Amino acid sequence: RDGCSQGKGGSMHLYGPQFYGGNGIVGAQVPLGAGVALAAKYKHALSGGEGDMNVCVALYGDGAANQGQVFEAYNMAKLWALPCIFVCENNLYGMGISTRRADASSHYFTSGGY
Protein backbone atom coordinates (compact mmCIF):
# COMPACT_ATOMS: atom_id res chain seq x y z
CA ARG A 1 0.00 0.00 0.00
CA ASP A 2 3.00 2.24 -0.37
CA GLY A 3 4.46 4.09 -3.31
CA CYS A 4 2.95 6.31 -5.94
CA SER A 5 0.28 3.77 -6.94
CA GLN A 6 -0.71 2.85 -3.38
CA GLY A 7 0.00 -0.84 -3.98
CA LYS A 8 -2.05 -1.11 -7.17
CA GLY A 9 -0.27 -2.70 -10.11
CA GLY A 10 0.44 -1.07 -13.42
CA SER A 11 0.97 2.44 -14.69
CA MET A 12 -2.76 2.95 -15.19
CA HIS A 13 -3.01 3.74 -11.48
CA LEU A 14 -0.45 6.55 -11.44
CA TYR A 15 -2.12 9.92 -10.96
CA GLY A 16 -1.05 13.13 -9.29
CA PRO A 17 -1.26 16.88 -9.59
CA GLN A 18 -0.85 17.77 -13.28
CA PHE A 19 -0.29 14.08 -14.12
CA TYR A 20 -3.27 12.08 -15.34
CA GLY A 21 -1.57 8.70 -15.46
CA GLY A 22 -2.06 5.85 -17.85
CA ASN A 23 -5.16 4.02 -18.92
CA GLY A 24 -6.27 0.39 -19.04
CA ILE A 25 -7.56 0.73 -22.62
CA VAL A 26 -5.03 0.78 -25.45
CA GLY A 27 -4.83 4.31 -26.86
CA ALA A 28 -7.43 5.81 -24.51
CA GLN A 29 -4.92 8.27 -23.08
CA VAL A 30 -4.69 10.10 -26.43
CA PRO A 31 -8.25 11.50 -26.49
CA LEU A 32 -7.93 12.07 -22.74
CA GLY A 33 -4.85 14.18 -23.50
CA ALA A 34 -6.81 16.17 -26.08
CA GLY A 35 -9.46 16.78 -23.42
CA VAL A 36 -6.86 17.96 -20.91
CA ALA A 37 -5.47 20.30 -23.60
CA LEU A 38 -8.99 21.63 -24.28
CA ALA A 39 -9.39 22.36 -20.57
CA ALA A 40 -6.03 24.19 -20.55
CA LYS A 41 -7.07 26.29 -23.54
CA TYR A 42 -10.45 27.05 -21.96
CA LYS A 43 -8.89 28.07 -18.62
CA HIS A 44 -6.43 30.31 -20.46
CA ALA A 45 -9.29 31.98 -22.34
CA LEU A 46 -11.24 32.50 -19.10
CA SER A 47 -8.23 34.26 -17.59
CA GLY A 48 -8.33 36.77 -20.43
CA GLY A 49 -5.30 35.20 -22.06
CA GLU A 50 -2.98 36.32 -19.30
CA GLY A 51 0.08 34.28 -18.47
CA ASP A 52 1.36 31.15 -20.13
CA MET A 53 -1.03 28.51 -21.41
CA ASN A 54 -0.43 24.97 -20.13
CA VAL A 55 0.44 22.27 -22.65
CA CYS A 56 -0.54 18.60 -22.45
CA VAL A 57 1.88 15.88 -23.55
CA ALA A 58 0.05 12.64 -24.40
CA LEU A 59 2.22 9.54 -24.77
CA TYR A 60 1.10 6.30 -26.39
CA GLY A 61 2.74 3.17 -27.72
CA ASP A 62 2.97 1.87 -31.24
CA GLY A 63 0.30 -0.72 -30.37
CA ALA A 64 -2.21 2.15 -30.13
CA ALA A 65 -1.00 3.99 -33.24
CA ASN A 66 -3.70 2.53 -35.52
CA GLN A 67 -6.62 3.05 -33.14
CA GLY A 68 -9.42 5.18 -34.56
CA GLN A 69 -9.69 7.22 -31.37
CA VAL A 70 -6.07 8.31 -31.82
CA PHE A 71 -6.81 9.76 -35.26
CA GLU A 72 -9.97 11.41 -33.98
CA ALA A 73 -7.94 13.07 -31.20
CA TYR A 74 -5.35 14.29 -33.75
CA ASN A 75 -8.12 15.75 -35.88
CA MET A 76 -9.85 17.54 -32.99
CA ALA A 77 -6.54 18.86 -31.66
CA LYS A 78 -5.74 20.36 -35.06
CA LEU A 79 -9.25 21.74 -35.69
CA TRP A 80 -9.45 23.37 -32.28
CA ALA A 81 -5.75 24.38 -32.11
CA LEU A 82 -5.32 22.53 -28.82
CA PRO A 83 -2.07 22.88 -26.87
CA CYS A 84 -1.24 19.16 -27.03
CA ILE A 85 1.87 17.27 -28.05
CA PHE A 86 1.32 13.64 -29.06
CA VAL A 87 4.34 11.33 -28.58
CA CYS A 88 4.47 7.79 -29.97
CA GLU A 89 6.83 5.48 -28.09
CA ASN A 90 7.77 2.97 -30.76
CA ASN A 91 9.41 -0.15 -29.33
CA LEU A 92 8.59 -2.13 -32.50
CA TYR A 93 6.01 -4.28 -30.69
CA GLY A 94 2.38 -3.58 -29.90
CA MET A 95 0.36 -5.94 -27.71
CA GLY A 96 2.95 -8.68 -28.22
CA ILE A 97 3.13 -8.60 -32.01
CA SER A 98 5.83 -7.09 -34.20
CA THR A 99 4.90 -3.90 -36.01
CA ARG A 100 6.17 -5.53 -39.21
CA ARG A 101 3.33 -8.05 -38.95
CA ALA A 102 0.62 -5.68 -37.71
CA ASP A 103 1.08 -2.32 -39.47
CA ALA A 104 0.92 -1.41 -43.14
CA SER A 105 3.24 1.49 -42.28
CA SER A 106 5.27 1.92 -39.13
CA HIS A 107 6.13 5.54 -39.99
CA TYR A 108 3.91 6.79 -37.18
CA PHE A 109 5.27 10.32 -37.43
CA THR A 110 3.29 10.72 -40.68
CA SER A 111 -0.04 9.81 -39.05
CA GLY A 112 -2.56 12.57 -39.55
CA GLY A 113 -0.29 14.36 -42.01
CA TYR A 114 -1.11 17.80 -40.64
C-alpha positions as CSV (number, residue, x, y, z in Angstrom):
1,R,0.0,0.0,0.0
2,D,3.0,2.2,-0.4
3,G,4.5,4.1,-3.3
4,C,3.0,6.3,-5.9
5,S,0.3,3.8,-6.9
6,Q,-0.7,2.9,-3.4
7,G,0.0,-0.8,-4.0
8,K,-2.1,-1.1,-7.2
9,G,-0.3,-2.7,-10.1
10,G,0.4,-1.1,-13.4
11,S,1.0,2.4,-14.7
12,M,-2.8,2.9,-15.2
13,H,-3.0,3.7,-11.5
14,L,-0.4,6.5,-11.4
15,Y,-2.1,9.9,-11.0
16,G,-1.1,13.1,-9.3
17,P,-1.3,16.9,-9.6
18,Q,-0.9,17.8,-13.3
19,F,-0.3,14.1,-14.1
20,Y,-3.3,12.1,-15.3
21,G,-1.6,8.7,-15.5
22,G,-2.1,5.9,-17.8
23,N,-5.2,4.0,-18.9
24,G,-6.3,0.4,-19.0
25,I,-7.6,0.7,-22.6
26,V,-5.0,0.8,-25.4
27,G,-4.8,4.3,-26.9
28,A,-7.4,5.8,-24.5
29,Q,-4.9,8.3,-23.1
30,V,-4.7,10.1,-26.4
31,P,-8.3,11.5,-26.5
32,L,-7.9,12.1,-22.7
33,G,-4.9,14.2,-23.5
34,A,-6.8,16.2,-26.1
35,G,-9.5,16.8,-23.4
36,V,-6.9,18.0,-20.9
37,A,-5.5,20.3,-23.6
38,L,-9.0,21.6,-24.3
39,A,-9.4,22.4,-20.6
40,A,-6.0,24.2,-20.6
41,K,-7.1,26.3,-23.5
42,Y,-10.4,27.0,-22.0
43,K,-8.9,28.1,-18.6
44,H,-6.4,30.3,-20.5
45,A,-9.3,32.0,-22.3
46,L,-11.2,32.5,-19.1
47,S,-8.2,34.3,-17.6
48,G,-8.3,36.8,-20.4
49,G,-5.3,35.2,-22.1
50,E,-3.0,36.3,-19.3
51,G,0.1,34.3,-18.5
52,D,1.4,31.2,-20.1
53,M,-1.0,28.5,-21.4
54,N,-0.4,25.0,-20.1
55,V,0.4,22.3,-22.6
56,C,-0.5,18.6,-22.5
57,V,1.9,15.9,-23.5
58,A,0.1,12.6,-24.4
59,L,2.2,9.5,-24.8
60,Y,1.1,6.3,-26.4
61,G,2.7,3.2,-27.7
62,D,3.0,1.9,-31.2
63,G,0.3,-0.7,-30.4
64,A,-2.2,2.1,-30.1
65,A,-1.0,4.0,-33.2
66,N,-3.7,2.5,-35.5
67,Q,-6.6,3.1,-33.1
68,G,-9.4,5.2,-34.6
69,Q,-9.7,7.2,-31.4
70,V,-6.1,8.3,-31.8
71,F,-6.8,9.8,-35.3
72,E,-10.0,11.4,-34.0
73,A,-7.9,13.1,-31.2
74,Y,-5.3,14.3,-33.7
75,N,-8.1,15.7,-35.9
76,M,-9.9,17.5,-33.0
77,A,-6.5,18.9,-31.7
78,K,-5.7,20.4,-35.1
79,L,-9.2,21.7,-35.7
80,W,-9.4,23.4,-32.3
81,A,-5.8,24.4,-32.1
82,L,-5.3,22.5,-28.8
83,P,-2.1,22.9,-26.9
84,C,-1.2,19.2,-27.0
85,I,1.9,17.3,-28.0
86,F,1.3,13.6,-29.1
87,V,4.3,11.3,-28.6
88,C,4.5,7.8,-30.0
89,E,6.8,5.5,-28.1
90,N,7.8,3.0,-30.8
91,N,9.4,-0.1,-29.3
92,L,8.6,-2.1,-32.5
93,Y,6.0,-4.3,-30.7
94,G,2.4,-3.6,-29.9
95,M,0.4,-5.9,-27.7
96,G,2.9,-8.7,-28.2
97,I,3.1,-8.6,-32.0
98,S,5.8,-7.1,-34.2
99,T,4.9,-3.9,-36.0
100,R,6.2,-5.5,-39.2
101,R,3.3,-8.0,-38.9
102,A,0.6,-5.7,-37.7
103,D,1.1,-2.3,-39.5
104,A,0.9,-1.4,-43.1
105,S,3.2,1.5,-42.3
106,S,5.3,1.9,-39.1
107,H,6.1,5.5,-40.0
108,Y,3.9,6.8,-37.2
109,F,5.3,10.3,-37.4
110,T,3.3,10.7,-40.7
111,S,0.0,9.8,-39.1
112,G,-2.6,12.6,-39.6
113,G,-0.3,14.4,-42.0
114,Y,-1.1,17.8,-40.6
